[in-house]
Amino acid sequence: MTATRALAALAVTATSAAILMTPAAAQAATDATAATQSAPVAWGPYYAPGKSARTAGKLTAIGEDHADLPTAAVVTISGTVEDSTRSASCGWAVFRVTYRSGNELPSRNHWVRDCSYRTPKRFSVKHHDVYQVELKVCSEAKAAKPSLNCLYAGTWKTLYLSK
């Protein structure tokens, strides 16, 4: 059997199974699929003060669970961060990820740095049991981690909140 015929037979079998389902069962199957996987949501562009750094991307939440503490099983954040200054500063995309740990919601920071003028740096990160994802964009000197000023001054932009 050729691959084309095998795929056609599979499609006919899936269609037959969908036709045999009651409307309520078909809706439940559709809802279950939608609840476990969501389409990527675009975010950004967001800028640092003075437009000295820029970041944009997409976020995908998979397996949202709305039990006691609503969380997504896996959240994937991908995108680019770009430094827009010719000086020795770098563009920073700082993510604050709030996750479930037992019955508590602690948070951790994840950051991506780009120090090359107008050459975007791509990134992709995954986190598990995520309740909320927030973003802050900064432009600072090259360092191992963002400064306290970057982390605590200004406001965070909410990219994802499990409801």
N, C-alpha and C positions, 0 to 999 in steps of 0.2 A: 504494500500500500504506500502510495506516495505521501509526502508531508502535507500536500494540499488537500488530498482526500481525507487524511487523518484529521486535519483541522476542521474540515467541513463536517465530518461525522461528529466531532466533539461539539461543534456549534449547534447541530441538530439535536443532540442529546441534551445540552443545556437549555435549549429553547423548549423542548418537550417537558423537561422537569419544571420549568417556570410556568408552563401552561397548566400542568397538573396541580400546582400549588393553589391553595385557596387564596383569595385576595388578602386576607389577614396575614397568612403565612408569608406571602410574597412581600408584603409591606414590612413585616418583622425582619425578614432577611435583608431587605434594602436598608432598613434603619440600622441593623447590626453592622453592616458593611460601612455605612456612613459614619457610625459612631467610632469605629476603630481606625479609620483613616480619613484625614481631611486634606483638602487641596492646599498646596502651598499658598501662603498669604504674603504678598509683597509688602515690604516696609521701607520707609525712607523715600527720598534721601533726607538724612539728618546731617546738620552741620555743627561744627564747633563754633564758639563765639568768633565773630569776624570772618566766618567762612574759611578758616585756616585748615580745616580738615572736613572730610565728607565720608559718609558711609551709607550704604543701601544694601538691600538683599531680600531674602524670603525666609519664612518660618513655616515649618510643617509640624503639626501636632498629631500624633498617632495614639490611638487607644485611650481616649478620654474616659475616665472612671468618675462617676458622680456619686460616690459613696459618702462616707463621713467627711473626708477632706478631698474635694474634687481635684484630680490631677490628670495629666496626660502621661501615658506610659513612657513615651519617648518624644522629645522635642528636638528637631534639627534646625539649627540656625546657620544659614549660609549667606555669603555676600562678599562685599569688597569694602576696604577702608583705604582712603587716599589722603596723602599729605599735600596741602596746597600752598606750602610756603617754601621759599628758596633757602631759608635759614637752616640752622641745625636742629630745628624742632621736628617732632614726629606727630602724625595723626594717630589717635587712639580711639578705638571702639571698645567701650567697657560695658559688659553685660552683667546684670545682677540677676541671678537665677535663684528663685525661691522654690524649694523642693520639699517633698514629704519625707519625714524620717519618723516612723512610728506615728504618733499623734501630734507631732510638732511640725512647724514650717520654718526651718532654718534657711539661710541663703548663703550663696557663695558668689564671688566675682570671677568672671572670665574676661580676659582682655586680649585684643589683637592690636598690634602696633605696625605702622608703616612709616618709614623715614625717607622714602624715595619720592622726590618731587614729581607729582602728577603721574605716578605709575601705581595704579591700584594693586593692592595686595588682596588676594582671594583667601577666604577662610570658610571652614565648615566645622561646626561642633555639635555634638549630641549630648543631651542630658536626660536622665531618667526620673520618673515620678515628679514631674514639674507642675507647680501650681501657678507661677508667674515668671515672666521674663521682662526685664526693663533694660533700657539702653541709655548711655550717656556718651557723648562725643567730645573729646578734648584735643587740644594741640599743646604739646609740652616737649621738653627736652628728652633726648633718648635716655632711657633708664630701664632697669629690670622690671619695674612695675609702675603703674600710674601713681601720681602723687596723691596725698591726702586731699589737696585742693580739688583735684579732678574727681575723686571719689565722693566727696562730701559737699562741695559747693554746687549750687544750681539744682535743677530738677531732673528727675529721671523720666524718660518717655516709656510708657507701657507698650510693649510689643505683643504680649500674650497674657491672658488671664483666664484660667479655667473657671467655667461657670457651672 
